[in-house]
Amino acid sequence: YYVEFTSSAGLKYNLDFSQLVMKNNVVEANGAERLMIYDTTGRLVRVMNSDEADLNRAARGIYIVKAVYANGESAILKVRR
């Protein structure tokens, strides 16, 4: 699903929540070039040049996953492992 909104400058944006999801401790980012995983302190834990990251071996906790796409867009997901 997605949310469409218009900024105060009149620009339309679509936030596509189906681009970045986590299933069974695996983060999937359809079409992403790179995934960057941060811990809760903001420390970069892992960079993956892929559109998928398996967090099954990561320590339990909360992570922020940033997906970067070829067109320069990015999506961010907060996950609990």
Backbone torsions as a table, in degrees:
resi	resn	phi	psi	omega
1	TYR	NA	164.6	-179.4
2	TYR	-143.9	162.4	177.6
3	VAL	-121.8	131.4	177.8
4	GLU	-109.0	133.3	176.8
5	PHE	-145.1	162.1	-179.8
6	THR	-116.9	131.2	-179.9
7	SER	-76.1	170.9	178.9
8	SER	-64.4	-20.8	177.8
9	ALA	-86.7	0.7	178.2
10	GLY	89.1	6.9	179.4
11	LEU	-85.0	135.6	179.1
12	LYS	-92.7	138.1	178.4
13	TYR	-128.4	146.7	171.6
14	ASN	-120.4	126.0	173.6
15	LEU	-102.8	112.2	-177.5
16	ASP	-96.3	104.2	-176.9
17	PHE	-78.9	-6.4	177.9
18	SER	-86.6	-8.5	-179.9
19	GLN	-70.5	-35.1	-172.3
20	LEU	-131.5	110.1	-177.3
21	VAL	-137.7	161.2	175.2
22	MET	-123.4	127.2	178.0
23	LYS	-132.6	124.8	177.9
24	ASN	53.4	43.6	179.5
25	ASN	65.2	20.4	174.9
26	VAL	-118.3	121.7	178.6
27	VAL	-88.9	128.6	179.0
28	GLU	-118.7	127.6	179.2
29	ALA	-126.8	93.6	-174.5
30	ASN	-53.8	114.5	175.6
31	GLY	82.4	5.8	-179.1
32	ALA	-73.1	146.8	174.9
33	GLU	-86.4	-30.3	-173.7
34	ARG	-150.3	142.9	172.6
35	LEU	-118.5	132.0	176.7
36	MET	-118.1	128.6	-175.8
37	ILE	-114.6	126.1	-178.3
38	TYR	-117.5	148.3	172.4
39	ASP	-87.0	-177.5	-175.3
40	THR	-70.6	-14.6	176.5
41	THR	-87.7	-4.2	-178.9
42	GLY	92.2	2.9	180.0
43	ARG	-76.6	132.0	177.2
44	LEU	-70.8	118.1	-176.5
45	VAL	-92.3	-42.1	-176.2
46	ARG	-156.2	145.4	172.6
47	VAL	-121.5	130.2	-179.8
48	MET	-124.4	128.3	176.0
49	ASN	-88.4	63.1	-174.8
50	SER	-155.8	169.8	175.7
51	ASP	-102.4	15.5	180.0
52	GLU	-144.0	139.2	178.5
53	ALA	-135.6	124.3	178.5
54	ASP	-90.8	116.9	-178.8
55	LEU	-101.1	12.3	-177.7
56	ASN	-62.3	-29.2	179.5
57	ARG	-94.5	-3.4	179.1
58	ALA	-75.6	152.4	177.0
59	ALA	-63.2	149.0	177.6
60	ARG	-62.9	141.4	179.5
61	GLY	157.6	-167.3	-179.6
62	ILE	-108.6	135.7	-179.1
63	TYR	-130.0	153.7	172.1
64	ILE	-110.0	124.7	-179.5
65	VAL	-111.5	126.1	178.0
66	LYS	-113.8	123.4	176.9
67	ALA	-102.1	131.7	179.4
68	VAL	-114.4	129.6	-176.8
69	TYR	-105.3	161.4	-176.5
70	ALA	-60.1	-30.4	-177.9
71	ASN	-83.7	5.7	178.3
72	GLY	93.2	-9.4	178.4
73	GLU	-75.0	159.5	176.5
74	SER	-142.0	158.7	177.1
75	ALA	-135.1	146.6	-177.4
76	ILE	-126.6	137.5	179.6
77	LEU	-135.0	132.7	175.0
78	LYS	-95.6	125.8	-176.4
79	VAL	-127.5	153.7	175.1
80	ARG	-116.0	126.7	179.1
81	ARG	-105.6	NA	NA
